[in-house]
Amino acid sequence: MSEETKKILYVQTHGVDTPERSATPFFLAAAAAAMDIEAAIYFTMNGPTLLKKGVPETLVVPKAGGGGAKLKHFIDQALELGVKLYVCQPSLDLHGLTMDDLIEGVQMIGGAAFNLMALEADAVVAF
């Protein structure tokens, strides 16, 4: 690996309606950050619904046999490791959300900013 910091951009398109698909970007981004890789997650389409205040504390990421962990566990872990969270404005509008409705630590960016992040990333992974 070169001395230049590697970058991975994860794109989360799934929301509260598919809880089994909610934690993976946070988990992978946290693992990347622990490996000294600059990691970010961009929430678009239904993804922003995962960031609505109250959702991370109540949404359970299921596992076989029952139980599971709350989404908040995965979000907190990612944020503690320095993962950046970005949200798409039109996707907020799609769900009637504003930035005030979202958890702390989320930044809104537009399409041009997302495209530049994707071009600068060493990898872009979509969920």
Secondary structure, 3 states (H helix, E strand, C coil): CCCCCCEEEEEECCCCCCHHHCCHHHHHHHHHHHCCCEEEEEECCCHHHHHECCHHHHCEEECCCCCEEEHHHHHHHHHHCCCEEEEEHHHHHHCCCCHHHECCCEEEECHHHHHHHHHHCCEEEEC
